[in-house]
């Protein structure tokens, strides 16, 4: 159980770093498509936080976890799709 917590925290830190990098890139270039990319990474970070909270709290209801994580995944994929269309 400890390794899952470490991996979830590592993914959250990576997503946060990518969100910051995306925001800095947008600030530098003012390209609107980078806002969508940064939003996708931010949603990925929030997903990581939700997953970490679920693991740390030790909840046992997997149905709600799959629904929440699946919803985040659909949103992230949609944002990545919009990003690729805008380039």
C-alpha positions as CSV (number, residue, x, y, z in Angstrom):
1,X,0.0,0.0,0.0
2,X,2.9,2.3,0.6
3,X,4.2,2.1,-3.0
4,X,0.8,3.2,-4.4
5,X,0.9,6.3,-2.2
6,X,4.4,7.1,-3.3
7,X,3.6,6.7,-7.0
8,X,0.4,8.7,-6.7
9,X,2.2,11.5,-4.9
10,X,5.0,11.4,-7.6
11,X,2.4,11.7,-10.4
12,X,0.8,14.7,-8.6
13,X,4.2,16.4,-8.3
14,X,5.0,15.8,-12.0
15,X,1.6,17.1,-13.0
16,X,2.1,20.2,-10.9
17,X,5.5,20.8,-12.5
18,X,4.0,20.4,-16.0
19,X,1.2,22.8,-15.1
20,X,3.7,25.4,-13.9
21,X,5.9,24.9,-17.0
22,X,2.8,25.3,-19.2
23,X,1.8,28.5,-17.5
24,X,5.3,29.9,-17.8
25,X,5.3,29.0,-21.5
26,X,1.9,30.7,-22.0
27,X,3.1,33.8,-20.2
28,X,6.2,33.9,-22.5
29,X,4.5,33.2,-25.8
30,X,0.8,34.2,-25.3
31,X,-0.3,31.3,-27.4
32,X,-3.9,30.4,-26.6
33,X,-3.4,26.7,-27.2
34,X,-1.0,26.6,-24.3
35,X,-3.9,27.6,-22.0
36,X,-5.7,24.4,-23.0
37,X,-2.6,22.4,-22.4
38,X,-2.0,24.0,-19.1
39,X,-5.6,23.3,-18.1
40,X,-5.2,19.6,-19.0
41,X,-2.1,19.4,-16.8
42,X,-3.9,21.2,-14.0
43,X,-6.8,18.7,-14.2
44,X,-4.3,15.9,-14.2
45,X,-2.8,17.4,-11.0
46,X,-6.3,17.6,-9.4
47,X,-6.9,14.0,-10.4
48,X,-3.6,13.0,-8.7
49,X,-4.7,14.9,-5.5
50,X,-8.0,13.1,-5.5
51,X,-6.4,9.7,-6.0
52,X,-3.8,10.5,-3.3
53,X,-6.6,11.6,-0.9
54,X,-8.5,8.4,-1.7
55,X,-5.4,6.2,-1.0
56,X,-4.5,8.1,2.2
57,X,-8.0,8.0,3.6
58,X,-8.2,4.2,3.0
59,X,-11.7,4.4,1.4
60,X,-13.0,1.1,0.1
61,X,-15.7,2.2,-2.4
62,X,-14.0,1.5,-5.7
63,X,-17.1,2.4,-7.7
64,X,-16.9,6.1,-6.8
65,X,-13.1,6.1,-7.4
66,X,-13.5,4.7,-10.9
67,X,-16.3,7.2,-11.7
68,X,-14.2,10.2,-10.4
69,X,-11.0,9.1,-12.1
70,X,-12.8,8.2,-15.3
71,X,-14.4,11.6,-15.4
72,X,-11.0,13.3,-14.9
73,X,-9.6,11.1,-17.7
74,X,-12.3,12.0,-20.1
75,X,-11.8,15.7,-19.4
76,X,-8.0,15.4,-19.7
77,X,-8.3,13.6,-23.1
78,X,-10.8,16.2,-24.3
79,X,-8.4,19.0,-23.4
80,X,-5.5,17.3,-25.1
81,X,-7.7,16.8,-28.2
82,X,-8.6,20.5,-28.3
83,X,-4.9,21.4,-27.8
84,X,-3.9,19.3,-30.8
85,X,-6.7,20.8,-32.9
86,X,-5.7,24.4,-32.1
87,X,-2.1,24.0,-33.1
